[in-house]
Amino acid sequence: MGRIRTIKPEFTTNEELSALLADTHLFAAGLLCYADDYGYFNANPGLVKAAVFPLRESSVSIQDMLNQLAKIGYLRLGETADGKKWGHVVKFETHQRVNRPTPSKIKCLEIMWIDSYTTHALFTEPSLPERKGKEVGTEPKKRSDEPSLPGWLPVDSWNSFVEMRKKIKKPMTDRAKELAIKKLEEFHNQRYDVQLIIDEAVMKNWQGFYLPKDDHGQPIKPKSPEYEIVEVSPDIWWAGNKTNGAH
């Protein structure tokens, strides 16, 4: 359901928006009505079109318009670990005054926001199915963008998680795998036991990863470093040895 929003005079004189196609400029205004009271929205192109351009066929695809608006910083695009796409009008709360705003159900999600310069490469609409090789003279190309696994990631546990997602009928896209690995990398860098986190997700059929908790429901603390490397200059080292009686 659309929402009533305010369009300020600056919207039509904004140089970056005005440099885009007229359809995209109008589309940007429509997104304000589609977004929730904090500027967040489901960025599935089909849902966006149904809400913003239900009766209009634009010269540019919905996804391309989203990408263009992200490139100029009007909005940002991101994904959750399950592969769903989300958007956020960056300065929504600055320009909109919503009386008694409804809490956003999207704002609290763990969304991996994509840098505006790489948005176009990561957010593209699905291409049409390729013809069979005998029809075009060549065999269709196979995708080879399966994310590589870092050395710190326990492979057996990771494979169990991927298999679990298939069993609960929530298979992971390559992009979802990439985002999930980045999430695990954050835990790894904070010295949490990544294998414990993955195994708990598999055991409880979770679609994402969360910090493990103890029997009292409190998050388990990360592992303490086993040792610390301290750089000491040769002069200080020799001085210390002489003081201790070393020859």
Buried (B, 14 or more C-beta within 10 A) or exposed (E): EEEEBEEEEEBEEBEEBEEBBEBBBBBBBBBBBBBBBBBBBBBBBEBBBEBBBEEEEBEBEBBBBBBBBBBBEBBBBBBBBBBBBBBBBBEBEEBBEBEEEEEBEBBEBEBBBBEBEEBBEBBEEEEEEEEEEEEEEEEEEEEEEEBEEEEEBBEEBBEBBBEBBEEEEEEBEEBBBBBBBEBBBEBBEEEBBBBBBBBBBBEEEBBBBBBBEEEEEEEEEBEEEEEEEEEEEEEEEEEEEEEEEEE
